[in-house]
Amino acid sequence: MGEGSFVCSTCGQEHSGLPLSFAADFPDPYANLNSDGRDSRAVAGSDQCIIDQEQFYIRGCLEIPILGTDEVFLWGLWARIKEKVFDEISDYWESEGREKRIGHYKGLLANSLSIYPETLNLQLAVQVRPVGSRPLFLLEESSHPMCVEQHAGISPKQATDYACLLLRMAR
Protein backbone atom coordinates (compact mmCIF):
# COMPACT_ATOMS: atom_id res chain seq x y z
CA MET A 1 0.00 0.00 0.00
CA GLY A 2 1.42 3.39 -1.00
CA GLU A 3 1.94 6.30 1.38
CA GLY A 4 -1.22 8.29 1.96
CA SER A 5 -3.37 5.45 0.67
CA PHE A 6 -5.89 3.21 2.36
CA VAL A 7 -7.82 0.04 1.65
CA CYS A 8 -11.54 0.67 1.54
CA SER A 9 -13.43 -1.63 3.90
CA THR A 10 -16.52 -1.24 1.69
CA CYS A 11 -15.09 -2.09 -1.74
CA GLY A 12 -11.76 -3.67 -0.76
CA GLN A 13 -9.83 -1.52 -3.22
CA GLU A 14 -6.85 0.72 -2.48
CA HIS A 15 -7.47 4.45 -2.75
CA SER A 16 -4.91 7.22 -2.51
CA GLY A 17 -5.53 9.99 -0.03
CA LEU A 18 -8.36 9.91 2.44
CA PRO A 19 -11.12 12.40 1.61
CA LEU A 20 -12.31 14.03 4.79
CA SER A 21 -14.71 16.48 3.20
CA PHE A 22 -18.07 15.86 1.55
CA ALA A 23 -20.56 18.46 0.43
CA ALA A 24 -24.12 18.91 -0.74
CA ASP A 25 -24.27 21.23 -3.75
CA PHE A 26 -27.66 22.63 -2.73
CA PRO A 27 -30.25 22.42 0.02
CA ASP A 28 -32.54 19.43 -0.55
CA PRO A 29 -35.67 21.51 -1.25
CA TYR A 30 -33.81 23.21 -4.13
CA ALA A 31 -32.23 19.98 -5.37
CA ASN A 32 -35.68 18.37 -5.44
CA LEU A 33 -37.13 21.05 -7.73
CA ASN A 34 -37.34 20.25 -11.42
CA SER A 35 -35.49 22.46 -13.89
CA ASP A 36 -38.51 24.71 -14.50
CA GLY A 37 -39.09 25.10 -10.76
CA ARG A 38 -35.47 26.06 -10.22
CA ASP A 39 -35.66 28.67 -12.97
CA SER A 40 -39.00 30.18 -11.94
CA ARG A 41 -39.07 29.77 -8.15
CA ALA A 42 -35.51 29.90 -6.91
CA VAL A 43 -32.24 31.77 -6.88
CA ALA A 44 -29.15 29.80 -5.89
CA GLY A 45 -25.49 30.67 -5.60
CA SER A 46 -22.50 28.96 -4.08
CA ASP A 47 -23.37 30.07 -0.53
CA GLN A 48 -27.00 31.23 -0.54
CA CYS A 49 -30.32 30.02 -1.88
CA ILE A 50 -33.85 31.45 -1.85
CA ILE A 51 -36.99 29.55 -2.86
CA ASP A 52 -40.31 31.34 -3.48
CA GLN A 53 -39.01 34.40 -1.63
CA GLU A 54 -39.97 32.62 1.59
CA GLN A 55 -37.40 29.88 2.17
CA PHE A 56 -33.88 31.15 2.91
CA TYR A 57 -30.80 28.95 3.00
CA ILE A 58 -27.13 29.46 3.74
CA ARG A 59 -24.21 27.12 3.18
CA GLY A 60 -21.97 26.22 6.06
CA CYS A 61 -19.71 23.60 7.56
CA LEU A 62 -20.50 20.90 10.06
CA GLU A 63 -17.30 19.57 11.56
CA ILE A 64 -16.86 16.24 13.31
CA PRO A 65 -13.52 15.92 15.16
CA ILE A 66 -11.38 12.90 14.35
CA LEU A 67 -10.04 11.59 17.64
CA GLY A 68 -6.27 11.56 18.11
CA THR A 69 -5.72 13.96 15.20
CA ASP A 70 -6.01 17.67 14.46
CA GLU A 71 -8.35 16.87 11.56
CA VAL A 72 -12.11 16.99 11.19
CA PHE A 73 -14.55 15.11 9.02
CA LEU A 74 -16.14 18.04 7.22
CA TRP A 75 -19.65 18.22 5.85
CA GLY A 76 -20.47 21.15 3.56
CA LEU A 77 -24.20 21.49 4.16
CA TRP A 78 -27.08 23.95 4.04
CA ALA A 79 -29.30 25.38 6.75
CA ARG A 80 -32.70 26.99 6.50
CA ILE A 81 -32.75 30.29 8.37
CA LYS A 82 -35.19 33.13 8.89
CA GLU A 83 -35.28 35.91 6.32
CA LYS A 84 -34.09 38.47 8.89
CA VAL A 85 -31.04 36.29 9.70
CA PHE A 86 -30.36 35.72 6.00
CA ASP A 87 -30.42 39.48 5.39
CA GLU A 88 -28.14 40.24 8.33
CA ILE A 89 -25.58 37.62 7.32
CA SER A 90 -25.73 38.94 3.73
CA ASP A 91 -25.21 42.53 4.93
CA TYR A 92 -22.04 41.51 6.80
CA TRP A 93 -20.76 38.94 4.26
CA GLU A 94 -17.62 40.95 3.36
CA SER A 95 -17.22 42.81 6.69
CA GLU A 96 -13.98 42.14 8.54
CA GLY A 97 -14.69 41.18 12.14
CA ARG A 98 -18.22 40.05 11.30
CA GLU A 99 -17.83 37.06 13.63
CA LYS A 100 -17.63 39.50 16.58
CA ARG A 101 -20.56 41.66 15.47
CA ILE A 102 -23.23 39.19 14.42
CA GLY A 103 -24.17 35.66 15.19
CA HIS A 104 -25.30 32.90 16.78
CA TYR A 105 -28.46 32.15 14.92
CA LYS A 106 -30.91 29.26 14.90
CA GLY A 107 -31.56 27.18 11.83
CA LEU A 108 -32.62 23.80 10.50
CA LEU A 109 -30.36 21.43 8.60
CA ALA A 110 -31.53 21.37 4.98
CA ASN A 111 -29.88 18.15 3.81
CA SER A 112 -30.69 14.52 4.37
CA LEU A 113 -27.52 12.45 4.79
CA SER A 114 -27.95 8.78 3.94
CA ILE A 115 -25.33 7.48 6.38
CA TYR A 116 -27.30 8.78 9.38
CA PRO A 117 -30.87 8.49 10.59
CA GLU A 118 -32.85 11.37 9.07
CA THR A 119 -30.91 14.64 9.34
CA LEU A 120 -33.28 16.92 7.43
CA ASN A 121 -34.63 19.64 9.75
CA LEU A 122 -32.32 18.91 12.67
CA GLN A 123 -32.06 22.01 14.82
CA LEU A 124 -28.72 23.76 14.74
CA ALA A 125 -26.88 26.93 15.66
CA VAL A 126 -25.22 28.97 12.93
CA GLN A 127 -21.93 30.48 14.09
CA VAL A 128 -20.56 33.21 11.81
CA ARG A 129 -16.80 32.97 11.19
CA PRO A 130 -14.25 35.41 9.71
CA VAL A 131 -14.56 36.59 6.11
CA GLY A 132 -13.49 33.81 3.75
CA SER A 133 -14.84 31.05 6.01
CA ARG A 134 -18.31 29.62 5.76
CA PRO A 135 -20.46 29.60 8.90
CA LEU A 136 -20.07 26.72 11.34
CA PHE A 137 -23.14 24.58 12.03
CA LEU A 138 -23.49 23.17 15.54
CA LEU A 139 -26.21 20.56 15.94
CA GLU A 140 -28.50 20.98 18.93
CA GLU A 141 -30.43 17.69 18.95
CA SER A 142 -28.22 15.91 21.46
CA SER A 143 -29.62 12.41 21.00
CA HIS A 144 -29.10 12.29 17.21
CA PRO A 145 -26.03 10.18 16.27
CA MET A 146 -24.54 12.96 14.13
CA CYS A 147 -24.81 15.40 17.05
CA VAL A 148 -23.23 12.85 19.40
CA GLU A 149 -20.33 12.49 16.95
CA GLN A 150 -19.96 16.25 16.58
CA HIS A 151 -19.51 16.56 20.34
CA ALA A 152 -17.59 13.34 21.10
CA GLY A 153 -15.64 12.87 17.85
CA ILE A 154 -15.11 9.78 15.72
CA SER A 155 -12.18 7.41 15.39
CA PRO A 156 -9.87 7.56 12.37
CA LYS A 157 -11.28 4.17 11.34
CA GLN A 158 -14.84 5.52 11.47
CA ALA A 159 -13.74 8.50 9.33
CA THR A 160 -12.21 6.08 6.81
CA ASP A 161 -15.35 3.92 6.84
CA TYR A 162 -17.55 6.98 6.20
CA ALA A 163 -15.28 8.17 3.37
CA CYS A 164 -15.34 4.75 1.73
CA LEU A 165 -19.10 4.44 2.01
CA LEU A 166 -19.64 7.94 0.59
CA LEU A 167 -17.17 7.36 -2.27
CA ARG A 168 -18.96 4.14 -3.14
CA MET A 169 -22.35 5.91 -3.14
CA ALA A 170 -20.98 8.63 -5.45
CA ARG A 171 -20.18 6.11 -8.18
Phi, psi and omega in degrees: 000131181287162178295138180077012179247167180210156176262124182288124180286347179274311184254348179078002181265156177274133177238148177264137179069131180267115176287129179244014184221127178225143186223150171263129182294328184213164171293148183305317180301326177286314181300330181277353176284146173284173184304316180295319179297320177297317182291321187265337188246349191223156171230125182225137174236194182287338184230352182219152179210140177229132177240129177055025181054022179221349176243123186240130185231148175225145180270142179207189183240135172245116186254135175242116181298143174258114187302140178077007180225173173263010185262163175231151169273117190253127173252123171269106188230180182237148176233142173273130181229166178289153181304316181301319178293315179304313181295318181294316178298318179299317181299328184257008188308318183254014183271118176301140180079012183303327183295341179265344185258330182229163171127193264339126182239162175261149177201181177233133178299133186250022178225142175260122182255121189293340183274359179236161166302162188318126179252344180301130179074016172295139179288141180211164172255141177254116180253116180288138179242175182303157178308135182097348178243136176289157178301155177262132177259128179241112182294146183244356181267089194301337182272349181288136182306324180292322177293318177302315180294323180297325181274322185264338183089169176232158179285159174303324178296317179297320177299316178297316179299316178298314181300315181297315179299315181291323177295320179295320180294331184285346182291000000 
